[in-house]
């Protein structure tokens, strides 16, 4: 039944002339999969000699072997089995999110459904709860709503949808709590709320109870059952649920070694195992018992595989399997209309859906990045204090440098000061941003793969937020050193001196962002930057007289940001010096 708040939201949206993302949830959907098989390639060494010479051969591993199943609207199904049984692979296959080619059919109301169609009407709750943890629940939901929902929906309509969902999921009293302060169960419900923003008719959840205690797991599963009760299909994978948890599910699909060992209710599953003379001990809960019977025991692999295959063979011969086969065959002849007609009732077509514009994405991504930086300001302040302290260490030995006699030693001191100012600025701002992308890479890849936003506005948001710091900090740093060392030029001379220092900071930040975005780990980016820095320092003009370079390598100085920075700050001071003593 559609709640009053949902009706109010939809009526308001229609009255404003904007589309609802989902006009209704179809309660007569039937999702079936027939003879699903999935094989992956793995490169293996053929022995010690082959390993020495790097010779490998390809091995094919079948993760799913002729798996079939069926689930209807309003049902909550659990896919269960031991580790390596193929649970996540099956979930990814039937949700059309698997990488690679799978054989078999995935049907909705008896009609084949492709990847784009499945993504339009379904939501996927991943096992890992990836998010910017400094945001509050409400802030996170508002950001996701702006990215996921039709851009023609007004802000007050999106806010009403958000508040309705958070209230229904029991999160209404903690909307101002940061994600980092939530319990595991609350984080799962926030992730679930994000997927429910677009009112999907099918919901896939990958191990939603992982990492939760028994109470948290029970709360999440009961929430999923309530979601299914609204007319949705909800399918989730479970590894080892707590006692009593399995009874909440309408259907259980047991997998082992890529084969179906049973599908039906948990009560029917227990009866089936009883019929095989495999009885659950009184001290076991049913979930633990099923997993233990279907597991491959280390050291007894051959015996375990024989037992598992025997259980799967017995299921294929059982009345439960025959009943499921008939239901699957019947679903293939359902007369519920063509898929386009079904989709027109439950989702906007790709042509009608209006994604957030690039500028809107940039605005929201910049806001999110700014909030994250502001709430993690302690590390930024520490880095700034360190930068200024190093500036003090640089300035003190060169105090009142222009008041000294400018002889050979004075020239060395002046050029050494200018060199240190540039080098410290470049290194500080280059390495400070190395963690920018690797830290958020899993989140970024997931969001881009799901079409939430584009890479360009994400990158630009990072640059926009970093630029103020890359201007203000070196400006204060330059003023600090200029005042202590007594460099020449007065106020105008300070402006000329500070400008190249600021440009060095901005260019170093840009290079650091480029390296951070180019590699998946900070270690790799650091290793790649070492030779770049070495070449830059070598050709900056301190260690080599650039006028005596061989023509073949003279051009390398133009690749050095140290060269440009040192030349620029040198030009702000040396023209102001009229006389140099010979001795």
KOLGU-54136 format. One record per residue (C-alpha): residue in one letter; x, y, z; residue number from 1. Coordinates in nm, 2 decimals. Layout:
# residues N
LONU  type      c1      c2      c3  seq
LONU     A       X       Y       Z  NUM
...
***
This chain:
# residues 583
LONU  type      c1      c2      c3  seq
LONU     X    0.00    0.00    0.00    1
LONU     X    0.13    0.34   -0.09    2
LONU     X    0.17    0.56    0.22    3
LONU     X   -0.01    0.89    0.25    4
LONU     X    0.33    1.08    0.24    5
LONU     X    0.42    0.91   -0.08    6
LONU     X    0.08    1.00   -0.24    7
LONU     X    0.13    1.36   -0.12    8
LONU     X    0.48    1.37   -0.27    9
LONU     X    0.36    1.23   -0.61   10
LONU     X    0.06    1.46   -0.62   11
LONU     X    0.27    1.76   -0.54   12
LONU     X    0.52    1.67   -0.81   13
LONU     X    0.25    1.62   -1.07   14
LONU     X    0.08    1.95   -0.97   15
LONU     X    0.41    2.14   -1.03   16
LONU     X    0.43    1.99   -1.37   17
LONU     X    0.73    1.77   -1.31   18
LONU     X    0.76    1.40   -1.35   19
LONU     X    0.77    1.14   -1.08   20
LONU     X    1.05    0.90   -1.13   21
LONU     X    0.82    0.61   -1.06   22
LONU     X    0.45    0.65   -1.10   23
LONU     X    0.39    0.32   -0.92   24
LONU     X    0.54   -0.01   -0.81   25
LONU     X    0.42   -0.30   -1.02   26
LONU     X    0.31   -0.58   -0.79   27
LONU     X    0.27   -0.84   -1.06   28
LONU     X    0.64   -0.88   -1.16   29
LONU     X    0.81   -1.22   -1.19   30
LONU     X    1.18   -1.24   -1.22   31
LONU     X    1.32   -1.57   -1.34   32
LONU     X    1.66   -1.70   -1.45   33
LONU     X    1.71   -2.03   -1.64   34
LONU     X    2.03   -2.23   -1.68   35
LONU     X    2.26   -1.96   -1.57   36
LONU     X    2.63   -2.06   -1.62   37
LONU     X    2.93   -1.84   -1.57   38
LONU     X    3.29   -1.93   -1.64   39
LONU     X    3.61   -1.72   -1.57   40
LONU     X    3.96   -1.75   -1.70   41
LONU     X    4.26   -1.77   -1.46   42
LONU     X    4.62   -1.76   -1.55   43
LONU     X    4.82   -2.03   -1.36   44
LONU     X    5.18   -2.13   -1.35   45
LONU     X    5.25   -2.47   -1.49   46
LONU     X    5.53   -2.56   -1.25   47
LONU     X    5.85   -2.42   -1.11   48
LONU     X    6.03   -2.41   -1.44   49
LONU     X    5.74   -2.23   -1.61   50
LONU     X    5.72   -1.99   -1.32   51
LONU     X    6.09   -1.89   -1.36   52
LONU     X    6.04   -1.80   -1.72   53
LONU     X    5.70   -1.64   -1.66   54
LONU     X    5.52   -1.90   -1.87   55
LONU     X    5.15   -1.95   -1.78   56
LONU     X    4.85   -2.14   -1.91   57
LONU     X    4.49   -2.05   -1.90   58
LONU     X    4.25   -2.24   -1.67   59
LONU     X    3.87   -2.21   -1.69   60
LONU     X    3.68   -2.22   -1.37   61
LONU     X    3.30   -2.25   -1.37   62
LONU     X    3.15   -2.04   -1.10   63
LONU     X    2.78   -2.11   -1.19   64
LONU     X    2.66   -2.43   -1.34   65
LONU     X    2.30   -2.43   -1.48   66
LONU     X    2.14   -2.23   -1.20   67
LONU     X    1.77   -2.16   -1.23   68
LONU     X    1.53   -1.98   -1.00   69
LONU     X    1.22   -1.76   -0.97   70
LONU     X    1.09   -1.48   -0.74   71
LONU     X    0.78   -1.27   -0.75   72
LONU     X    0.68   -0.92   -0.63   73
LONU     X    0.64   -0.89   -0.26   74
LONU     X    0.89   -1.16   -0.18   75
LONU     X    1.22   -1.15    0.01   76
LONU     X    1.47   -1.41   -0.11   77
LONU     X    1.80   -1.51    0.05   78
LONU     X    2.08   -1.66   -0.16   79
LONU     X    2.28   -1.87    0.08   80
LONU     X    2.58   -2.10    0.07   81
LONU     X    2.94   -2.14    0.19   82
LONU     X    3.23   -1.92    0.07   83
LONU     X    3.30   -1.97   -0.30   84
LONU     X    2.95   -2.11   -0.37   85
LONU     X    2.87   -1.84   -0.63   86
LONU     X    2.63   -1.63   -0.43   87
LONU     X    2.77   -1.29   -0.53   88
LONU     X    2.83   -1.41   -0.89   89
LONU     X    2.47   -1.52   -0.92   90
LONU     X    2.34   -1.19   -0.78   91
LONU     X    2.56   -0.99   -1.02   92
LONU     X    2.44   -1.21   -1.31   93
LONU     X    2.07   -1.18   -1.25   94
LONU     X    2.10   -0.81   -1.18   95
LONU     X    2.29   -0.77   -1.51   96
LONU     X    2.59   -0.62   -1.34   97
LONU     X    2.84   -0.90   -1.39   98
LONU     X    3.15   -0.84   -1.59   99
LONU     X    3.20   -1.09   -1.87  100
LONU     X    2.96   -1.31   -2.06  101
LONU     X    2.72   -1.54   -1.88  102
LONU     X    2.50   -1.80   -2.06  103
LONU     X    2.14   -1.86   -1.98  104
LONU     X    1.83   -1.64   -1.96  105
LONU     X    1.72   -1.36   -1.73  106
LONU     X    1.35   -1.29   -1.78  107
LONU     X    1.10   -1.04   -1.64  108
LONU     X    0.75   -1.15   -1.67  109
LONU     X    0.87   -1.41   -1.93  110
LONU     X    1.04   -1.15   -2.15  111
LONU     X    1.43   -1.12   -2.18  112
LONU     X    1.56   -0.81   -1.99  113
LONU     X    1.88   -0.64   -2.09  114
LONU     X    2.13   -0.45   -1.88  115
LONU     X    1.99   -0.10   -1.94  116
LONU     X    1.64   -0.21   -1.86  117
LONU     X    1.74   -0.39   -1.54  118
LONU     X    1.94   -0.09   -1.42  119
LONU     X    1.64    0.13   -1.49  120
LONU     X    1.40   -0.06   -1.26  121
LONU     X    1.64   -0.20   -1.00  122
LONU     X    1.86   -0.08   -0.72  123
LONU     X    2.18   -0.25   -0.60  124
LONU     X    2.30   -0.23   -0.24  125
LONU     X    2.67   -0.32   -0.24  126
LONU     X    2.84   -0.51    0.04  127
LONU     X    3.08   -0.21    0.11  128
LONU     X    2.91    0.10    0.24  129
LONU     X    3.12    0.36    0.05  130
LONU     X    3.05    0.73    0.12  131
LONU     X    3.21    1.05    0.24  132
LONU     X    3.19    0.99    0.61  133
LONU     X    3.22    1.35    0.72  134
LONU     X    2.87    1.42    0.58  135
LONU     X    2.55    1.39    0.78  136
LONU     X    2.28    1.15    0.68  137
LONU     X    2.06    1.44    0.55  138
LONU     X    2.35    1.59    0.36  139
LONU     X    2.45    1.26    0.20  140
LONU     X    2.09    1.19    0.10  141
LONU     X    2.04    1.54   -0.05  142
LONU     X    2.36    1.49   -0.26  143
LONU     X    2.25    1.15   -0.38  144
LONU     X    1.90    1.27   -0.45  145
LONU     X    2.03    1.55   -0.67  146
LONU     X    2.25    1.31   -0.86  147
LONU     X    2.01    1.02   -0.90  148
LONU     X    1.67    1.19   -0.94  149
LONU     X    1.53    1.38   -1.23  150
LONU     X    1.67    1.73   -1.24  151
LONU     X    1.32    1.88   -1.30  152
LONU     X    1.21    1.77   -0.95  153
LONU     X    1.22    2.07   -0.72  154
LONU     X    1.43    2.08   -0.40  155
LONU     X    1.13    2.07   -0.17  156
LONU     X    1.00    1.76   -0.35  157
LONU     X    1.33    1.59   -0.32  158
LONU     X    1.35    1.68    0.05  159
LONU     X    1.01    1.55    0.12  160
LONU     X    1.10    1.21   -0.05  161
LONU     X    1.42    1.20    0.16  162
LONU     X    1.24    1.27    0.49  163
LONU     X    0.97    1.01    0.41  164
LONU     X    1.23    0.74    0.34  165
LONU     X    1.44    0.82    0.65  166
LONU     X    1.13    0.81    0.86  167
LONU     X    1.01    0.47    0.72  168
LONU     X    1.36    0.32    0.77  169
LONU     X    1.39    0.44    1.13  170
LONU     X    1.65    0.71    1.06  171
LONU     X    1.43    1.02    1.12  172
LONU     X    1.59    1.10    1.46  173
LONU     X    1.95    1.10    1.35  174
LONU     X    1.95    1.29    1.02  175
LONU     X    2.21    1.53    1.16  176
LONU     X    2.45    1.25    1.26  177
LONU     X    2.76    1.21    1.06  178
LONU     X    2.80    0.89    0.87  179
LONU     X    3.12    0.81    1.06  180
LONU     X    2.93    0.81    1.38  181
LONU     X    2.66    0.56    1.27  182
LONU     X    2.64    0.20    1.37  183
LONU     X    2.68   -0.08    1.11  184
LONU     X    2.30   -0.13    1.09  185
LONU     X    2.23    0.24    1.05  186
LONU     X    2.49    0.26    0.77  187
LONU     X    2.32   -0.03    0.59  188
LONU     X    1.98    0.15    0.62  189
LONU     X    2.13    0.47    0.48  190
LONU     X    2.27    0.28    0.18  191
LONU     X    1.92    0.12    0.14  192
LONU     X    1.75    0.46    0.15  193
LONU     X    1.98    0.59   -0.13  194
LONU     X    1.87    0.30   -0.35  195
LONU     X    1.50    0.36   -0.27  196
LONU     X    1.52    0.72   -0.38  197
LONU     X    1.42    0.63   -0.73  198
LONU     X    1.15    0.38   -0.62  199
LONU     X    1.30    0.06   -0.78  200
LONU     X    1.07   -0.23   -0.83  201
LONU     X    1.36   -0.48   -0.78  202
LONU     X    1.63   -0.45   -0.51  203
LONU     X    1.95   -0.65   -0.50  204
LONU     X    2.15   -0.66   -0.18  205
LONU     X    2.50   -0.81   -0.15  206
LONU     X    2.55   -0.95    0.20  207
LONU     X    2.36   -0.67    0.39  208
LONU     X    2.42   -0.83    0.73  209
LONU     X    2.80   -0.86    0.70  210
LONU     X    2.98   -0.71    0.99  211
LONU     X    2.67   -0.66    1.20  212
LONU     X    2.58   -0.81    1.53  213
LONU     X    2.26   -1.03    1.56  214
LONU     X    2.04   -0.73    1.66  215
LONU     X    2.17   -0.51    1.38  216
LONU     X    2.13   -0.80    1.13  217
LONU     X    1.78   -0.87    1.24  218
LONU     X    1.69   -0.50    1.21  219
LONU     X    1.83   -0.47    0.85  220
LONU     X    1.65   -0.79    0.74  221
LONU     X    1.32   -0.68    0.89  222
LONU     X    1.36   -0.36    0.70  223
LONU     X    1.42   -0.55    0.38  224
LONU     X    1.10   -0.75    0.45  225
LONU     X    0.91   -0.43    0.49  226
LONU     X    1.05   -0.31    0.16  227
LONU     X    0.94   -0.63   -0.01  228
LONU     X    0.59   -0.59    0.15  229
LONU     X    0.54   -0.27   -0.05  230
LONU     X    0.54   -0.49   -0.36  231
LONU     X    0.90   -0.50   -0.45  232
LONU     X    1.12   -0.80   -0.54  233
LONU     X    1.41   -0.81   -0.29  234
LONU     X    1.70   -1.05   -0.34  235
LONU     X    2.00   -1.06   -0.11  236
LONU     X    2.30   -1.28   -0.04  237
LONU     X    2.38   -1.41    0.30  238
LONU     X    2.69   -1.58    0.43  239
LONU     X    2.61   -1.71    0.77  240
LONU     X    2.30   -1.54    0.92  241
LONU     X    2.22   -1.54    1.29  242
LONU     X    1.97   -1.78    1.46  243
LONU     X    1.61   -1.71    1.35  244
LONU     X    1.71   -1.47    1.08  245
LONU     X    1.64   -1.72    0.80  246
LONU     X    1.27   -1.75    0.90  247
LONU     X    1.21   -1.38    0.80  248
LONU     X    1.28   -1.46    0.44  249
LONU     X    1.00   -1.59    0.21  250
LONU     X    1.23   -1.79    0.00  251
LONU     X    1.58   -1.94    0.04  252
LONU     X    1.81   -2.04   -0.25  253
LONU     X    2.09   -2.26   -0.14  254
LONU     X    2.40   -2.28   -0.35  255
LONU     X    2.72   -2.49   -0.34  256
LONU     X    3.00   -2.52   -0.60  257
LONU     X    2.79   -2.32   -0.84  258
LONU     X    2.48   -2.55   -0.83  259
LONU     X    2.14   -2.52   -0.67  260
LONU     X    2.10   -2.74   -0.36  261
LONU     X    1.74   -2.61   -0.28  262
LONU     X    1.49   -2.33   -0.34  263
LONU     X    1.19   -2.28   -0.13  264
LONU     X    1.09   -2.18    0.22  265
LONU     X    1.33   -2.24    0.51  266
LONU     X    1.08   -2.49    0.65  267
LONU     X    1.07   -2.68    0.33  268
LONU     X    1.45   -2.67    0.31  269
LONU     X    1.47   -2.84    0.65  270
LONU     X    1.22   -3.11    0.54  271
LONU     X    1.42   -3.17    0.23  272
LONU     X    1.74   -3.23    0.42  273
LONU     X    1.55   -3.45    0.67  274
LONU     X    1.44   -3.66    0.37  275
LONU     X    1.81   -3.71    0.29  276
LONU     X    1.87   -3.83    0.64  277
LONU     X    2.06   -3.51    0.71  278
LONU     X    1.90   -3.38    1.03  279
LONU     X    1.98   -3.05    1.20  280
LONU     X    2.12   -3.10    1.56  281
LONU     X    1.92   -2.93    1.83  282
LONU     X    2.21   -2.70    1.91  283
LONU     X    2.23   -2.57    1.55  284
LONU     X    2.03   -2.30    1.39  285
LONU     X    1.90   -2.39    1.04  286
LONU     X    2.13   -2.15    0.85  287
LONU     X    2.45   -2.29    1.01  288
LONU     X    2.33   -2.64    0.94  289
LONU     X    2.27   -2.57    0.57  290
LONU     X    2.61   -2.41    0.53  291
LONU     X    2.79   -2.69    0.71  292
LONU     X    2.63   -2.95    0.49  293
LONU     X    2.72   -2.77    0.17  294
LONU     X    3.07   -2.67    0.26  295
LONU     X    3.39   -2.81    0.11  296
LONU     X    3.60   -2.93    0.40  297
LONU     X    3.97   -2.88    0.37  298
LONU     X    4.16   -3.20    0.36  299
LONU     X    3.85   -3.39    0.25  300
LONU     X    3.78   -3.21   -0.07  301
LONU     X    3.69   -3.52   -0.28  302
LONU     X    3.45   -3.65   -0.02  303
LONU     X    3.29   -3.31    0.03  304
LONU     X    3.24   -3.26   -0.35  305
LONU     X    3.08   -3.60   -0.38  306
LONU     X    2.84   -3.51   -0.09  307
LONU     X    2.75   -3.17   -0.23  308
LONU     X    2.69   -3.31   -0.58  309
LONU     X    2.47   -3.58   -0.44  310
LONU     X    2.26   -3.33   -0.25  311
LONU     X    2.22   -3.12   -0.57  312
LONU     X    2.13   -3.43   -0.77  313
LONU     X    1.87   -3.53   -0.51  314
LONU     X    1.72   -3.18   -0.53  315
LONU     X    1.70   -3.20   -0.91  316
LONU     X    1.50   -3.52   -0.87  317
LONU     X    1.28   -3.39   -0.59  318
LONU     X    0.92   -3.26   -0.61  319
LONU     X    1.05   -2.91   -0.50  320
LONU     X    1.27   -2.89   -0.81  321
LONU     X    0.99   -3.01   -1.04  322
LONU     X    0.75   -2.75   -0.89  323
LONU     X    1.01   -2.48   -0.94  324
LONU     X    1.07   -2.59   -1.30  325
LONU     X    0.69   -2.57   -1.37  326
LONU     X    0.67   -2.22   -1.22  327
LONU     X    0.97   -2.11   -1.43  328
LONU     X    0.82   -2.26   -1.74  329
LONU     X    0.48   -2.10   -1.67  330
LONU     X    0.64   -1.76   -1.61  331
LONU     X    0.78   -1.77   -1.96  332
LONU     X    0.43   -1.77   -2.10  333
LONU     X    0.29   -1.49   -1.89  334
LONU     X    0.07   -1.25   -2.08  335
LONU     X    0.15   -0.93   -1.89  336
LONU     X    0.23   -0.72   -2.19  337
LONU     X    0.56   -0.63   -2.36  338
LONU     X    0.84   -0.49   -2.15  339
LONU     X    0.82   -0.14   -2.30  340
LONU     X    0.46   -0.12   -2.17  341
LONU     X    0.56   -0.25   -1.83  342
LONU     X    0.85   -0.01   -1.81  343
LONU     X    0.62    0.28   -1.90  344
LONU     X    0.43    0.22   -1.58  345
LONU     X    0.72    0.18   -1.34  346
LONU     X    1.00    0.41   -1.47  347
LONU     X    1.08    0.70   -1.70  348
LONU     X    1.23    0.61   -2.03  349
LONU     X    1.60    0.71   -2.09  350
LONU     X    1.48    0.99   -2.32  351
LONU     X    1.24    1.13   -2.06  352
LONU     X    1.48    1.11   -1.77  353
LONU     X    1.68    1.43   -1.72  354
LONU     X    2.01    1.37   -1.55  355
LONU     X    2.17    1.65   -1.34  356
LONU     X    2.36    1.90   -1.57  357
LONU     X    2.73    1.91   -1.56  358
LONU     X    2.73    2.25   -1.38  359
LONU     X    2.49    2.11   -1.12  360
LONU     X    2.72    1.81   -1.07  361
LONU     X    3.01    2.05   -1.03  362
LONU     X    2.83    2.26   -0.78  363
LONU     X    2.72    1.97   -0.56  364
LONU     X    3.06    1.79   -0.59  365
LONU     X    3.24    2.11   -0.49  366
LONU     X    3.00    2.15   -0.20  367
LONU     X    3.07    1.79   -0.09  368
LONU     X    3.45    1.83   -0.12  369
LONU     X    3.44    2.16    0.07  370
LONU     X    3.24    2.02    0.36  371
LONU     X    3.47    1.72    0.38  372
LONU     X    3.78    1.94    0.39  373
LONU     X    3.63    2.18    0.64  374
LONU     X    3.53    1.89    0.88  375
LONU     X    3.88    1.74    0.84  376
LONU     X    4.05    2.07    0.89  377
LONU     X    4.28    1.95    1.17  378
LONU     X    4.52    1.78    0.92  379
LONU     X    4.50    2.09    0.70  380
LONU     X    4.60    2.32    0.99  381
LONU     X    4.88    2.09    1.09  382
LONU     X    5.01    2.09    0.73  383
LONU     X    4.99    2.47    0.72  384
LONU     X    5.17    2.50    1.06  385
LONU     X    5.44    2.27    0.94  386
LONU     X    5.48    2.47    0.62  387
LONU     X    5.51    2.80    0.81  388
LONU     X    5.75    2.64    1.06  389
LONU     X    5.98    2.53    0.78  390
LONU     X    5.95    2.88    0.64  391
LONU     X    6.08    3.01    0.97  392
LONU     X    6.37    2.76    0.96  393
LONU     X    6.45    2.88    0.61  394
LONU     X    6.43    3.25    0.70  395
LONU     X    6.63    3.26    1.02  396
LONU     X    6.98    3.18    0.87  397
LONU     X    6.92    3.44    0.60  398
LONU     X    6.79    3.72    0.84  399
LONU     X    6.86    4.07    0.70  400
LONU     X    7.03    3.92    0.40  401
LONU     X    7.02    4.24    0.20  402
LONU     X    7.19    4.43    0.47  403
LONU     X    7.50    4.21    0.44  404
LONU     X    7.79    4.29    0.21  405
LONU     X    7.70    4.13   -0.13  406
LONU     X    8.02    3.95   -0.22  407
LONU     X    8.07    3.60   -0.34  408
LONU     X    7.93    3.46   -0.02  409
LONU     X    7.64    3.69   -0.03  410
LONU     X    7.55    3.58   -0.38  411
LONU     X    7.55    3.22   -0.26  412
LONU     X    7.33    3.31    0.03  413
LONU     X    7.08    3.50   -0.18  414
LONU     X    7.05    3.23   -0.45  415
LONU     X    7.03    2.96   -0.18  416
LONU     X    6.74    3.14   -0.01  417
LONU     X    6.55    3.18   -0.33  418
LONU     X    6.61    2.82   -0.42  419
LONU     X    6.49    2.69   -0.08  420
LONU     X    6.17    2.90   -0.10  421
LONU     X    6.08    2.75   -0.44  422
LONU     X    6.18    2.39   -0.36  423
LONU     X    5.99    2.38   -0.03  424
LONU     X    5.68    2.52   -0.19  425
LONU     X    5.68    2.27   -0.47  426
LONU     X    5.74    1.97   -0.25  427
LONU     X    5.48    2.07    0.01  428
LONU     X    5.20    2.12   -0.24  429
LONU     X    5.29    1.84   -0.47  430
LONU     X    5.30    1.57   -0.21  431
LONU     X    5.01    1.71    0.00  432
LONU     X    4.75    1.60   -0.26  433
LONU     X    4.88    1.25   -0.33  434
LONU     X    4.60    1.10   -0.12  435
LONU     X    4.32    1.29   -0.29  436
LONU     X    4.22    1.03   -0.54  437
LONU     X    4.34    0.70   -0.41  438
LONU     X    4.15    0.76   -0.08  439
LONU     X    3.82    0.80   -0.27  440
LONU     X    3.90    0.57   -0.57  441
LONU     X    3.66    0.29   -0.49  442
LONU     X    3.38    0.54   -0.43  443
LONU     X    3.47    0.73   -0.75  444
LONU     X    3.48    0.41   -0.97  445
LONU     X    3.14    0.29   -0.83  446
LONU     X    2.97    0.63   -0.88  447
LONU     X    3.11    0.67   -1.23  448
LONU     X    3.02    0.31   -1.33  449
LONU     X    2.66    0.37   -1.21  450
LONU     X    2.63    0.70   -1.40  451
LONU     X    2.59    0.91   -1.09  452
LONU     X    2.82    1.18   -1.21  453
LONU     X    3.10    1.24   -1.47  454
LONU     X    3.48    1.23   -1.40  455
LONU     X    3.54    1.59   -1.52  456
LONU     X    3.32    1.77   -1.27  457
LONU     X    3.46    1.55   -1.00  458
LONU     X    3.82    1.64   -1.09  459
LONU     X    3.73    2.01   -1.12  460
LONU     X    3.56    2.01   -0.78  461
LONU     X    3.89    1.90   -0.62  462
LONU     X    4.08    2.17   -0.81  463
LONU     X    3.84    2.44   -0.71  464
LONU     X    3.85    2.35   -0.34  465
LONU     X    4.23    2.32   -0.34  466
LONU     X    4.30    2.65   -0.52  467
LONU     X    4.22    2.89   -0.23  468
LONU     X    4.46    2.70    0.00  469
LONU     X    4.72    2.69   -0.27  470
LONU     X    4.70    3.08   -0.29  471
LONU     X    4.66    3.19    0.07  472
LONU     X    4.92    2.96    0.23  473
LONU     X    5.21    3.04    0.00  474
LONU     X    5.11    3.41    0.02  475
LONU     X    5.15    3.41    0.40  476
LONU     X    5.46    3.19    0.36  477
LONU     X    5.62    3.45    0.12  478
LONU     X    5.52    3.74    0.34  479
LONU     X    5.68    3.56    0.64  480
LONU     X    6.01    3.50    0.46  481
LONU     X    6.01    3.84    0.29  482
LONU     X    5.97    4.03    0.62  483
LONU     X    6.23    3.83    0.82  484
LONU     X    6.50    3.82    0.55  485
LONU     X    6.45    4.18    0.45  486
LONU     X    6.43    4.12    0.08  487
LONU     X    6.43    4.43   -0.15  488
LONU     X    6.14    4.60   -0.33  489
LONU     X    5.90    4.72   -0.06  490
LONU     X    5.53    4.65   -0.11  491
LONU     X    5.55    4.62   -0.49  492
LONU     X    5.86    4.40   -0.46  493
LONU     X    5.67    4.17   -0.22  494
LONU     X    5.39    4.13   -0.47  495
LONU     X    5.64    4.05   -0.75  496
LONU     X    5.81    3.80   -0.51  497
LONU     X    5.49    3.63   -0.38  498
LONU     X    5.33    3.59   -0.73  499
LONU     X    5.58    3.32   -0.85  500
LONU     X    5.56    3.15   -0.52  501
LONU     X    5.19    3.12   -0.54  502
LONU     X    5.21    3.00   -0.90  503
LONU     X    5.46    2.73   -0.79  504
LONU     X    5.21    2.62   -0.53  505
LONU     X    4.92    2.60   -0.78  506
LONU     X    5.12    2.42   -1.04  507
LONU     X    5.26    2.18   -0.79  508
LONU     X    4.91    2.10   -0.67  509
LONU     X    4.80    2.04   -1.03  510
LONU     X    5.09    1.81   -1.09  511
LONU     X    5.02    1.62   -0.77  512
LONU     X    4.65    1.59   -0.86  513
LONU     X    4.75    1.45   -1.20  514
LONU     X    4.98    1.19   -1.05  515
LONU     X    4.72    1.11   -0.78  516
LONU     X    4.45    1.05   -1.05  517
LONU     X    4.69    0.85   -1.27  518
LONU     X    4.78    0.58   -1.02  519
LONU     X    4.56    0.36   -0.79  520
LONU     X    4.80    0.38   -0.49  521
LONU     X    5.00    0.66   -0.32  522
LONU     X    5.31    0.44   -0.33  523
LONU     X    5.31    0.41   -0.70  524
LONU     X    5.25    0.78   -0.75  525
LONU     X    5.54    0.86   -0.51  526
LONU     X    5.77    0.62   -0.70  527
LONU     X    5.69    0.78   -1.03  528
LONU     X    5.73    1.13   -0.89  529
LONU     X    6.09    1.07   -0.76  530
LONU     X    6.26    1.07   -1.11  531
LONU     X    6.05    1.36   -1.21  532
LONU     X    6.16    1.56   -0.91  533
LONU     X    6.52    1.45   -0.96  534
LONU     X    6.52    1.57   -1.32  535
LONU     X    6.35    1.89   -1.22  536
LONU     X    6.61    1.97   -0.95  537
LONU     X    6.90    1.88   -1.18  538
LONU     X    6.79    2.13   -1.45  539
LONU     X    6.66    2.41   -1.23  540
LONU     X    6.99    2.61   -1.26  541
LONU     X    7.15    2.55   -0.92  542
LONU     X    7.35    2.23   -0.99  543
LONU     X    7.42    2.29   -1.36  544
LONU     X    7.51    2.60   -1.55  545
LONU     X    7.22    2.58   -1.80  546
LONU     X    7.42    2.78   -2.06  547
LONU     X    7.67    2.50   -2.10  548
LONU     X    7.42    2.21   -2.15  549
LONU     X    7.45    2.00   -2.47  550
LONU     X    7.20    2.09   -2.73  551
LONU     X    7.04    1.74   -2.71  552
LONU     X    6.94    1.78   -2.35  553
LONU     X    6.91    2.16   -2.31  554
LONU     X    6.54    2.14   -2.36  555
LONU     X    6.49    1.94   -2.04  556
LONU     X    6.50    2.26   -1.83  557
LONU     X    6.16    2.35   -1.98  558
LONU     X    6.01    2.05   -1.81  559
LONU     X    6.12    2.16   -1.47  560
LONU     X    5.88    2.36   -1.26  561
LONU     X    6.18    2.44   -1.03  562
LONU     X    6.35    2.61   -1.32  563
LONU     X    6.05    2.84   -1.38  564
LONU     X    6.00    2.92   -1.02  565
LONU     X    6.37    2.99   -0.95  566
LONU     X    6.40    3.21   -1.25  567
LONU     X    6.09    3.41   -1.16  568
LONU     X    6.19    3.48   -0.79  569
LONU     X    6.54    3.56   -0.90  570
LONU     X    6.41    3.82   -1.14  571
LONU     X    6.23    3.99   -0.85  572
LONU     X    6.56    4.05   -0.65  573
LONU     X    6.87    4.06   -0.87  574
LONU     X    6.77    4.36   -1.08  575
LONU     X    6.73    4.56   -0.75  576
LONU     X    7.10    4.49   -0.66  577
LONU     X    7.33    4.76   -0.80  578
LONU     X    7.67    4.66   -0.68  579
LONU     X    7.85    4.33   -0.60  580
LONU     X    8.18    4.34   -0.42  581
LONU     X    8.46    4.14   -0.58  582
LONU     X    8.60    4.03   -0.24  583
***
